[in-house]
Amino acid sequence: MRSVLLLSILFSYFLLASPAQAGISPSIVSNHESSFYTSVTELLQRNVANGQVKYKVLQKDKAKLDKLVRQIELYSLNKATPAEKKAFYINAYNVLVLKQVMEHYPIKSVMDVPGFFDKQKYTVAGESLTLNELEKGKLLKPYKDARLHFALVCAAKSCPALLNEAYTPQRVEEQLQKQTKLAMQDATFTKVLPKQKHIQVSELFKWYEADFVAEAPSIIAYINKFRSSPIPQDYKVNYYTYNWSLNELSR
């Protein structure tokens, strides 16, 4: 009788115990997605300000960054919704950019690292991918959402501002909308010159023109979707030279 009672108590403890106490990997019990997004937010809030990165400070968070990279490797998308996949892959891209910068830091530009975007591979939810494959194959192609260009940050000064929180499955559409509006109304990113009757925009709009005109009749029409003060359609569009200097916060 005592043996049965003891077994019953042990079984109840096993059920109530945390995954770590029970000796079960959290990835088996759950997808631990909430801890992933929380950890991404914590890392970014400590190391990102005004859209730029405090890489010297990030060096002290190397263990936390490495843990996030491991979570990206093990993340299971088997039962993930489209929103979860979208949020996960955005965060994965931005975290892996930071990881690769730190592997070569100090550097002046990611362009000084051969194969930064198209050679170096990382494991992302069980798949081996370059940053380009992650961007195009997992985000741009399936979602056909040009707003992604203002969320994926390639560690350059001319990139859009890096959000200092994780994109989450619950808020990813709202966050993408907000980031795109910020970029389209940021005078340093989208430069409107009324006297010359033209607008200077990032070369992103040239490189990915097809993505933008798939959602609007023209580049200006796309930009106006996110501006409170529309740009006249007869303005000429010019592209300023992309600044590939590292998006490092100088102080």
HELIX and SHEET records of a PDB file:
HELIX    1   1 ARG A    2  LEU A   16  1                                  15    
HELIX    2   2 PRO A   19  ALA A   22  1                                   4    
HELIX    3   3 PRO A   26  VAL A   29  1                                   4    
HELIX    4   4 GLU A   33  ASN A   47  1                                  15    
HELIX    5   5 TYR A   55  LEU A   58  1                                   4    
HELIX    6   6 GLN A   59  ASP A   61  5                                   3    
HELIX    7   7 LYS A   62  LEU A   74  1                                  13    
HELIX    8   8 PRO A   82  HIS A  104  1                                  23    
HELIX    9   9 VAL A  110  ASP A  112  5                                   3    
HELIX   10  10 LEU A  131  GLU A  135  1                                   5    
HELIX   11  11 LYS A  136  LEU A  140  3                                   5    
HELIX   12  12 LYS A  141  TYR A  143  1                                   3    
HELIX   13  13 ALA A  146  PHE A  150  5                                   5    
HELIX   14  14 VAL A  172  GLN A  185  1                                  14    
HELIX   15  15 LEU A  204  TRP A  207  1                                   4    
HELIX   16  16 GLU A  209  VAL A  213  1                                   5    
HELIX   17  17 ILE A  219  ASN A  224  1                                   6    
SHEET    1   A 2 VAL A  48  ALA A  49  0                                        
SHEET    2   A 2 GLN A  52  VAL A  53 -1                                        
SHEET    1   B 2 TYR A 122  VAL A 124  0                                        
SHEET    2   B 2 GLU A 127  LEU A 129 -1                                        
SHEET    1   C 3 LYS A 191  LEU A 193  0                                        
SHEET    2   C 3 HIS A 198  VAL A 201 -1                                        
SHEET    3   C 3 LYS A 236  TYR A 239  1                                        
END                                                                             
